[in-house]
Amino acid sequence: MAAGRDLTVDLAELRTLRLRVQGLRAPFDASGPEVVRRFAAVQAQEFLPAQWGLAARVPDERRPDAATLAASLDDGEILRTHVLRPTWHFLHPDDARWIMEVSAERVYGASRTYIRRTGLEGETGARGLAIVAASLDGGHRTRAELSTALEAGGMPLTGLAFTYLLMLAELERVAISGANAGKQRTYAAFDERVPASAPRPREEALAELAARFIASRGPVTERDFAAWSGFTLGDARRAFADAADPQGLGGGRVEELDVDGAVHVVDAASVASLEPVEPVSDAAERGPVVDLLQAYDEYIMGYAPPRSYLLPSGRSDPVHPEFPLHALVIDGTMAGRWAPVVEAKRARVRIVPWREFTRAEERGLAASVAEVERFLGLPVTVEREPIPSL
């Protein structure tokens, strides 16, 4: 970070920094897999929209389309599994093993009640995992194929029991995402897709996870890291301290900022690499930027509630999930919702604005819809719903 920089920022400056550090402004990552590597883990419940979130962080001239990212997933350059809170995330294969290992304890804690209720504790779960492992030894398998293998092995699991056995297979590093089989996603043997590596001490792994989180999402707080990762606030505090220690596990690259009286930290080297900041005159000439973000985008889910930086002027109530799910954001604040509806030979983008848009904002929206069209590789029509009454 440049010497002499004011270390007190307001919400507008916070938005600017986060948008740039995340790569939603002046993107700098070389590919979808590189976005995942930099972020360590990227939330990915909504499969196709999550891939769009990766593409949006790659410069225009190199931006991958949906087919390119699908190939990266098929080839194992990007993996998808349950991790952290837990929920679906994209992981880079070089990081999958240690992140799974460090978060498994927390995921077990969150899942233990259901594992017990479904009868998968102890010997029963171990027998199910052995059947899954044997099936995956013969290639990538769909959920239906794994269900058939379990039935043939004398364990006809359905419903929650089947779901939690597959989660156990992920936690135990037996299974992880495989190549798509047509429109169906598959599981593959974990060791086939993830390089071998030595186990890491818990403190070292947490420190690296915190350092990567700070570098890719800053400015952030310890509460942000705890909410994003699922670790306790005590773990978050220790991990942040290790990340800030020049002689410690994280390398000491962090610098503190004050945002409305709350201490946030940034990775000084990451922020310095983004400077100089775009001149105000150039930004004004460019006009407002409209981001069509997936609902679980890291710009949203990388931070703890109530996420006041997202709120437009005059709105104080927290933003909650609603239909349509995804977030229409103008210059870093929420201005509506959107949803992609993809069909065989065309797609629709549904827009639900919260307010009237200016002409410049309409141009920004049209530019973003064009990027979605380019990503999907399909002609896109726009359906706009009326502004909801308050």
Summary of the structure (lengths in Angstrom):
residues: 390
radius of gyration: 21.8
end to end distance: 42.9
largest distance: 69.6
contacts: 1247
relative contact order: 0.12
helix: 47%
strand: 18%
